[in-house]
Amino acid sequence: MTTQQYLQQIQHQQATGSPAPVPAPPRLY
């Protein structure tokens, strides 16, 4: 997928309160 789609997926998961299945930098938490 494209970077835009990747970011949109993360935003959607955060909005729904579901844990993101993709690894993210610890700095974001």
JOGI-V336592 format. One record per run of one state. SS is the DSSP state (2 for helix, 1 for strand, 0 for the rest). FROM is the first residue (numbers start at 1). TO is the last residue. Records with the same first field share a line. If there is no record, write none. Layout:
BEGIN
SS=FROM-TO / FROM-TO
END
This chain:
BEGIN
0=1-2 / 17-25 / 29-29
2=3-16 / 26-28
END
